[in-house]
Amino acid sequence: MLLQLLASTFRVSTPLLFAALGGLFSERAGVINIALEGLMLIGAFGAAVGTLATHSPWLGSILGAAAGVALAAVYGLFVIRLRANQIIAGMAINMLAFGLTPFLCKILYDVTGSTPAIPVTERFRSAPLYLSWAIVAACYLWLKYTAAGLRLTFAGEHPVALEAAGVRVNGMRWLAVLLSGALAGMGGAALSVCLSSSFSRNMTGGRGFMALAALIFGKWKPVPTALACLLFGFSEAVQIRLQGVSLWGHQPIPVQFIQILPYVVTMLVLAGFVGRSRPPKALGLPFRKP
Amino acid sequence: MSHARSLFLAIFQTRTSHSLAVPPAMKKLLQPLLALALGLACGLAITWAAGENPWHVLRVLEKSAFGSSYDIGMTLFYATPLIFTGLSVAVAFQAGLFNIGAEGQLTMGALAAAAAGALWPRVPSPLAPLLASLAAVIAGTVWGGIPGWLRARRGSHEVINTIMLNFIAAGLASYVALYLLKNPESQNPETPNIGAGYFIHQFAIFGGAPVSLALPVALLVAGFVWLLLWKTTLGFEIRAVGQNEAAARAAGIDAGRIRIIALCAAGGIAGLVGLGEVLGNAGRFRVGFSPEYGFIGIAVALLGRNRPVGVVVAALLFGALHKGAADLDLETEHVTRELSLVLQALIILSVSAEGLWNWLTPLRRQNLDQNLGSKQARI
């Protein structure tokens, strides 16, 4: 039973992991990414649409990632080029995704709820899970041992120095934001084409924000962030298992208390253990060429 | 190809060498108005891309919001909670805080008001709505105080905490309405009807739309917020912490305490939505009654530049938009009510994009903004 819970944890953490890695790139480059929720949602929608159209989950995921990139481009335009407040613009992008997905769903499939179900043969089994951990490893190596990774870190810590060294900071940030769109979109794809069988309305349910919390808890480093995602995934997996179970021999725990468990865990994690977590120094400050 | 590029650059290039000769008071008004126009235009372009005639869409919107006394009434009915949530978000913004949790705060407020009405149904009339309102304000204040305390004493950013509390509030409300205080007369997830003494007066001239005393209360609260923020020491401290925390600390202001107070106030104001919904409309708490008033409140606060007068005007506007979008769903083939979400998002993006409006500000101010950096928060 414990093994099943463990396997479930890994499966359920996959979308979180993708989104958190996307957030990692963006925030390490200095751009706060509250829009992960919206990017995931539109990625989930794009992947569902793509898989239904092409009957291949991989092609569907590519469409999902592309949808994420497109929305991230809008985000980047407002936040990097037009220097909007990153938190406000991020929330606006989320709202945009929440509004566009039922709108597009109605146009494509004539229903505003969920897309048609994807048959089980056309869905992923566990490929996104392995892919996500491969990306964690790649991310760790890239950030630590390559020059490009160092430049990304500089864009978030000391952009003036980076610009003086001849690298365009805003170009670096654009790449980071677009990459975060692709990764979050992939996370959404893992939600709609792997963990469930279609896109349903607002299916991300706060996972984008949990990914952000995992990022903060993981001190903006790939491996601790991945472990934090596992923690949130665990609380979600436990939530699924605990439904209907009675503690202390009386009535079963009300389902609502179990459903809010991941959110409570997120708050506790942020409140209790963050402590001296230090964000990238230039995080949130738009860069204007001096 | 180069024509397109130079056109693109012309639109988006920051023109630091010229600025428009507009009187300063006009500029403050112009930016949100232009942002509104831009957002609307983009939204209409989307409907056009979806196959609808944008003029038809505009006509439906206009008729739906102001066509008859019932329509105007419904617009006011939607605007009232938006005034509350807009003020809630605005007060928090003035302290430099992002209150994304207005949705959860209003849920707890409405739940508390309905619980008071259901648990003590025989309380007589003038006392009863006061009791319920007090319960609503207290519940909202607690729900705002939690992220305030967490930010002030543990340093965890209120954006994520308030969003988490939204989900938690929804879960708690669902639990209460389904198990603790279930309405015996109905299958819906809602609390029992409140006692007769709790209902507040509804204005009859709006042809059936449930415009109640909550509207004048909302306007009064807007007035109080203005008094608080601009005429009291506490309000000054709140704005000081929001504009320059380091200077405020140097002046001896306890930023942590101010943050807690600001978010408590924000939560309490948002809780008053329960007044209009429970006491002035449904007479009970219905799970999911709020069409995202909390999130629209963010757009209202931004468009209203975090000032009470602006918030009231923006709330009326978004109320009209909300009413219009609901009718759009019925009267067009492709446009759904979610278009209002898209429109709000576009308006928010337009308002907050500083680079778009640089040509409105004189050159001196631009350099100053550049050096101080815009008000950004860290997560």
Interface residues (C-beta under 8 A of the other chain):
Chain A: E27 I32 I34 V74 F78 R81 L82 R83 A84 N85 Q86 I87 I88 A89 M91 A92 I93 N94 M95 L96 F98 G99 L100 P102 F103 K106 I107 T112 G205 G206 F209 L212 A213 I216 P254 Q256 F257 Q259 I260 Y263 V264 T266 M267 L270 A271 G272 V274 P279 L283 G284 L285 P286 R288
Chain B: F12 I46 A50 F98 I100 L150 R154 G155 S156 H157 V159 I160 N161 I163 M164 L165 F167 I168 G171 L172 S174 Y175 L178 Y179 F295 I298 L302 H334 V335 T336 E338 L339 S340 L341 V342 L343 Q344 A345 L346 I348 L349 S352 A353 E354 G355 L356 Q370 G373 S374 K375 Q376 A377 R378 I379
